[in-house]
Structure formats: structure tokens, C-alpha cells
Amino acid sequence: MRYVLIVLTILGVALGIAAVVLGGADDSPGLQLIGVLLVIGAVVFGIRNLRRGT
């Protein structure tokens, strides 16, 4: 179960980075904001689950 959470965290960060890059290429500040929020949320999710030990 721990590996699934790690993979979900990595996928969330990768998707967020892709959104920021694509938002920058398309000049879309909304997509960049969504990407940044997704990266922050995925990192917080990953840290919380690592601290819990699940």
C-alpha cells in the first residue's frame, strides 16, 4: 500500500509540473495556478503519508 501512495504522489507532482509548463506555453495563468496547487497538494499528501507510516 505504501508504494501505491508513493506512485500517486509522484504522478501528482508530474501532472502538476506538466500543467505549469503547458500553462506557460499557452500563456494561461489559470492552468499554471492549478499546476502549482497540484504540486503543493501532492507534496503535502506524500509527506503526511510518510510521517504516518502507512
C-alpha positions in Angstrom: 0.0 0.0 0.0 2.9 2.3 0.7 4.2 2.0 -2.8 0.8 3.0 -4.2 0.9 6.2 -2.2 4.4 7.0 -3.4 3.4 6.4 -7.0 0.3 8.6 -6.6 2.5 11.4 -5.1 5.0 11.2 -8.0 2.2 11.2 -10.6 0.6 14.2 -8.9 3.8 16.1 -9.0 4.5 15.2 -12.6 1.0 16.2 -13.6 1.3 19.5 -11.8 4.7 20.2 -13.5 3.2 19.4 -16.9 0.3 21.8 -16.2 2.7 24.6 -15.2 4.8 24.1 -18.3 1.8 23.8 -20.7 0.2 26.8 -19.0 3.3 28.8 -19.6 3.4 27.8 -23.2 -0.2 28.7 -23.7 0.0 31.9 -21.6 -2.7 30.6 -19.3 -2.3 31.8 -15.7 -5.2 29.6 -14.5 -3.6 26.4 -15.7 -0.3 27.4 -14.1 -2.1 28.1 -10.8 -3.8 24.7 -10.9 -0.5 23.1 -11.6 1.2 24.8 -8.7 -1.7 23.8 -6.3 -1.5 20.2 -7.6 2.2 20.0 -6.9 1.9 21.5 -3.4 -1.0 19.2 -2.6 0.8 16.1 -3.8 3.9 17.0 -1.8 1.8 17.6 1.3 -0.1 14.3 0.7 3.2 12.4 0.3 4.8 13.9 3.4 1.7 13.2 5.6 1.6 9.6 4.5 5.3 9.1 5.1 5.0 10.5 8.6 2.1 8.3 9.4 3.9 5.2 8.4 1.1 3.8 6.3 
